Amino acid sequence: MRIKHSTRSGITLLEVIFLLAIGLLLYKLAWPNFKAQRQQVKRGICLAHLERIDAAKRQWAEQTRMPTNAAVEWRQILPLLKLEEPPRCPSGGSYQLNRVGEPPTCDFGRLLDHKL
């Protein structure tokens, strides 16, 4: 009588559990960094929007010969921004124009440091 030896190779349950544990550990270590990077990217986009809005306000004031404390509306600067509607903060906030001499602000200015 001949004894058959199995030559099948495969992954055991213990190996699968070990690989999952290593993957979960790497995920737990890396996730805070990914989250922080994503917030920094959103902050950078928001600051870029604020800078463009501020430049458009100054350009509008120069073109229309308005004083530096003149009030501005979105409809007046949207053509200068080449947009059809006001930009939105990627974190979900909205922008306030303020007067020409004052920088525009974001709703998340104090909370997430979205300010010029």
Rosetta blueprint (number, residue, H / E / L):
1 M L
2 R L
3 I L
4 K L
5 H L
6 S L
7 T L
8 R L
9 S L
10 G L
11 I L
12 T L
13 L H
14 L H
15 E H
16 V H
17 I H
18 F H
19 L H
20 L H
21 A H
22 I H
23 G H
24 L H
25 L H
26 L H
27 Y H
28 K H
29 L H
30 A H
31 W H
32 P H
33 N H
34 F H
35 K H
36 A H
37 Q H
38 R H
39 Q H
40 Q H
41 V H
42 K H
43 R H
44 G H
45 I H
46 C H
47 L H
48 A H
49 H H
50 L H
51 E H
52 R H
53 I H
54 D H
55 A H
56 A H
57 K H
58 R H
59 Q H
60 W H
61 A H
62 E H
63 Q H
64 T H
65 R L
66 M L
67 P L
68 T L
69 N L
70 A L
71 A E
72 V L
73 E L
74 W H
75 R H
76 Q H
77 I H
78 L H
79 P H
80 L H
81 L H
82 K L
83 L L
84 E L
85 E L
86 P L
87 P L
88 R L
89 C L
90 P L
91 S L
92 G L
93 G L
94 S L
95 Y E
96 Q E
97 L L
98 N L
99 R E
100 V L
101 G L
102 E L
103 P L
104 P L
105 T E
106 C E
107 D L
108 F L
109 G H
110 R H
111 L H
112 L H
113 D L
114 H L
115 K E
116 L L
